[in-house]
Each structure stands twice: as structure tokens, then as C-alpha cells.
Amino acid sequence: MDGQTLESLADLICGDGEDSPVYRSGPKLTSFFKRVGFSNFVHDRTTRKWWTLDVLNQLTDKGGLPVRHLFFHAGGGNGNR
């Protein structure tokens, strides 16, 4: 996945985009990634978007980025608010 797409996905997940349905604080980002099966990522109080993008890059490098699953949950489904 190219960098621009990953950055857009990071915006959607953390709620930084204009059309993002859900704003997620640092702890909510940690909960989000736990909910989608990645409990080894804990937000470290850095900038939410760049931390999220770093996580997505790590998952992409490992071949473990479940894009459909992330999009479903990023939209606020299943109590992500």
C-alpha cells in the first residue's frame, strides 16, 4: 500500500480528517488496535496521526495489515466511539 493511502487510513483511524466519523484519543487508539487483534501496540503519547501511521507501516512491513477489517472498525462500528 502506498504512503498516501496509509496516511489517509491513519487520518480515518485517529479521527484527524474532516470527514472522519470518530475522534480517538491516544488510549482509544490503543483500544482500537487491540480490538482488531494487535494488542502489542500501545500509544506512547506522541502525535496521534504519526503514531497511527507508524503502526500501519509496521503492520504493512510484516504483511499483517487487514485493510477491510481496519476500515470496518475505523468507521465507528462496534462501539469504537
Beta strands, then each sheet from edge to edge (+ up, - down):
end
